[in-house]
Structure formats: C-alpha cells, structure tokens
C-alpha cells in the first residue's frame, strides 16, 4: 500500500495543482472518479497486464470506456500513466487528489456506518452535529452495517465515534472482565 501511495502522490499533486490553478477542481474530481473506476475494473487490469496490447491500443480502450469524461488535459494524464505503466495507480491518485481538494475546500469526509438506512432528516441532523463538532464542512459517506445491531459508528479522519449497540456491548464486556 505504501508503495502505491508513493507512486500515486506526485501524479495526484500535479493534477491538483493543475486543477486548482485552472479552477477545474470539480471537473477533475468527476473525471478521476470515472477513470479510477475504469482502471480498477478486472477486465481493464487484465488488459493492462497483457504484453501483446500496445500503449496506443490500451489508450484507445480506456478512452472508449471513459467516453466524454476525458477532456484534453485528462487524456494527457492517461497517456502518461500508460507510458509509465502506472495506469493501475489511478484509484490511489483519485483518493489523494480528493484529500487535497477536501483540504483546500475545508471539507472532511465522514464514514458513517448505520445499522439501518438513514432517512434524509436523520442524516442532515447528524451531519449538522458533526460540522459543529469538527468545525468543518462534512462530506458523509454512508453505509449500512446490520452487524452494528443499532445506532451508528462514525469515522472522521483518525477519530472514531462509536454509538453502536455492538460497540457499547463490547465496552461492557471489557469493563466486566476488568
């Protein structure tokens, strides 16, 4: 994992600087999201590892799958990644780019796991509370985990807030063993 971050970081930083100076952060974010999904596809990974496929053929396949998502500058990025045999690093490049973008915008991502689906009002209230606590704009990424039994578990950066029934039961078990 550390190796992929080391490989991806210079690309992500270069793309971020280009997007930030050009005012195209949102466009790049959307393009990198699409490109990362294509690069992570098992069939595309197989094509990347096939020595009989030339760089131009691989680019043609990638561009056909991406469609209009690729604009001129992003086409250049894909070509450079193919030439340097780094196309598989696109998901990591996207993640690092998003982290830089969120830092610039004062936004932090919150991983919210809930035992049951959250309705719009409950999610909005939770996000508002988190924004007050962290004094930053919160971008929620919500998932459903029935194993939590009830409640929610939230991760914002390095901090974890476990309000799940499973977490409370685990805490009680530790307290009883002590």
N, C-alpha and C positions, 0 to 999 in steps of 0.2 A: 504494500500500500504506500509506504513512504517513497518508494521508487517512482510510482506513478504520479504522486504529488510533485516530486522533484522534476519530473519530465513535463508535467502539465503547467506548473506555475509560470514559467516565462511566457508561454503562449497566452495564458489567461491574463497576465498583467499587460502584455502588449495589446491584446484585444480590448481590455478595459480602457487603457489609455487612448486608444483609437476611438472607441465608442464615446468616452467621456468628453474628449476634445471635440468630437463631431456632433455631440448632443443626440446620439443614437443608442443610448443605453437600452431602451425598451426594445428596439428593433433587434439589436444584437442578442438580447436575452431570449427573445422568441426564436430567433434563428438557431442559437446554440441549443436551445431545448429540443428543437426538431432534429438538428444534426446529431446530438448526443443519442437520441432515441434510435436513429438510423445506425449509428456506429455501434451501438450495443446489441443490435439485432443479431441473433445467432447466425443467420444466413450471411449477413454482411461480414461478420467476424470470420466466417469460413472463407469468404471471397478474399478478405484481406490476407489470409494465410496461404492462399493458392499462388504458387510462384508463376504459373502459366498466365495469370492475369496481369497485364501491364498496368502501369500507373495511370495511363490515359483511359484504359478500359474501366479501371476501378473508379476513377473520377466520373466517367460517364454514367456508371451505375449509380453512384452516390447522388449525382446531380439529378438523375431521372427520379430517384426516390424522394429527393428533397423538393423537387418542383420549384415553385416560386419563392420558397422560403430562403433560397440562396440569392443574395444580391452580390454585386461586383466584389466588394471587399471580403465577404464571407466565402466567395468562390476561391479567392486567392488563399485564404486561410486553409481551406480544404485541400487545395493543391499542394501547399507547403507541407501540411501534415502527411499527405500521401507520399510525397517525395522523401520525407524524413522517416517514413514508416512509423508514424505516430497517430494515425487516424483513430486507433483504439483508445487514445487518451482523451477523446472528445467529451465523454461524460465527466471526467475529472476536471477538464478545462471549464466546462459549464458550471460545475459546482464552485470552483474557485472564482470564476467570473461573478457568479451570483453573490458570493460572500463579499467581494469588493464592491459590487453595486449596492448591496444592502447597507454596507458600512457608509458609503457615500450618501445614501438617502436617509440614514438614521433609522433603518429598519432592522429588526431582528426576527429570525424565523423561530416559531414555537411549534414543536412537535407535540400535538395533543392526541393522546390515546384515550378513548372513552369506551366504557363497557357497552354503551348503546349509542345509536346515532344521535347527534346533537341537532336540535332544530335551530333555525336562524336566530331566534331571540336569545336562546341559551348561549350559542356561540358568540354572538355580538356582546353579551354581557361579560362573558369570560374574557374575551379579547380586550374589552374596555378595562377590566380589572387588571389584566396583565400589563397593559400600557401604562396604567398608573403606577404599578409596582416597579416596572423596569424603566420608566420614563423614556420610552422609545416606542416607535410605531411597531406593532406586532403583525407579522405575516403568519397566519395559522396554517398548519399542515395537519389536517385531522384524519385520524384512522380509528376504526372500531376494533377493539380487542375484548371479546367476551370473557377472556380469562381474567380480566380485572374484577369481575363479579359485579361491581358497581363503582360509580364515581369516575374520576379522570386522573390520568398521570400526564404531567406536562414537563417538557424539557425545553429550556431556553438557554442556548449556549451550553455552559458547563453546569448550570443549576437545574436540579430536578425537584419538582413539586409533586409528591405522590399523595393524591387524595383518593386513591382507590381502596376498595374494601380489601383486595388482596394485599396491598401494602400495609394496611392497618393490622390485618391478621398476622402478617409476617413480623411486624413490630411487637405485637403482643406475644408472639411465640418467643422472640428473643428476650423480652422482659421476663417471661415466666421461667426461662431456662437460667437466668442470672441469679 
